[in-house]
């Protein structure tokens, strides 16, 4: 989803309350999916090592750094991460943000992570974009769901959690790729307006052997009221620490 009417655009960049995201050198631009994930992802006081897979502009990593003042946040991407580094350096949390250009399949950090997040490539059955960078970012060309789940299981610390945003239509395929190795703890389905069908789904998962055994906590979030530039109180509350107009 891409709805940036409530973000202040300044010469191709987007200004949030406490940081600015420049994106002219990144294939995938600032959009609602990333903001949703960055704001929705549950963070515990013990989540001190965070990983953003497919960081792009560094948006989600910046949001996590704002929300978790004691955490070290690493962002990785198969594409150039220089713009993410620049965005981080200009933020209040530059010393806690680290970016590595590497495919996650080859990523070998010194330690594992308490929380992993990803706004992953997800379209498998649609035609690729003629823009090669956008294809890499949006299609499972370089990172399949199975490879993503494999990486999460390898990189997640004991007791760690994984958060992901997906098109609602792709959730079944993602869970199939997880193969019972990851269990859903929390799920929120997202509608753009009350009368629209569910568009996105946010998931929090844990290793199946570490899951509590209870049914997942489920809910729904509606972004807009259906009126022009009208946003629900729930969406405003979720993203109010970031969007200038909220």
Secondary structure, 3 states (H helix, E strand, C coil): CCCCCCCEEECCEEECCCCEECCCCCCCCCCHHHHHHHHHCCCCCCCCEEEEECCCCCHHHHHHHHHCCCCEEEEEECCCCHHHHHHHHCCCCHHHEEEEECCHHHCCCCCCEEEEEECCCCECCCCCCCCHHHHHHHECCCCCHHHHHHHHHHHEEEEEEEEEEEEHHHHHHHHHHHCCCEEEEEEEEEEEECCCCEEEEEEEEEEHHHCCCCCCEEEEEEEECCCCCCECHHHHHHHCCCCCCC
